[in-house]
Amino acid sequence: MMDIRNYEKFFGLHGYNSIKIFLKKDADRKRSEASISEILAPNTSLKLLNVEELRELYTKGVDKVFGVLKTLKTTAFIIAILSLISSLFHNLISKKIRWEFSNI
């Protein structure tokens, strides 16, 4: 496991959008979060997320994606119905014109 202070030295904090940190089982979680937050304080673009916050962020992202897909599905359905109606009118008008010309 790498010390978070060495991460910037080897990789640069601006090159990555996330860092996953594993704590030892006997580590004090609150104290560890406070220590990590203190280290990340100079970098205002970085935010420390716990498991619940990360899950919520992921769920919101998935909901947005499926919301867009639902909109696309609805739009495709409307286009299909309009195409079907247009095709029916075209065929009915075409058959009516042929029928009128055949009766002349």
Secondary structure, 3 states (H helix, E strand, C coil): CCCHHHHHHHCCHHHCCCCCCCCCCCCCHHHHHHHHHHHHCCCCCCCCCCHHHHHHHHHHHHHHHHHHHHHHHHHHHHHHHHHHHHHHHHHHHHHHHHHHHHCC
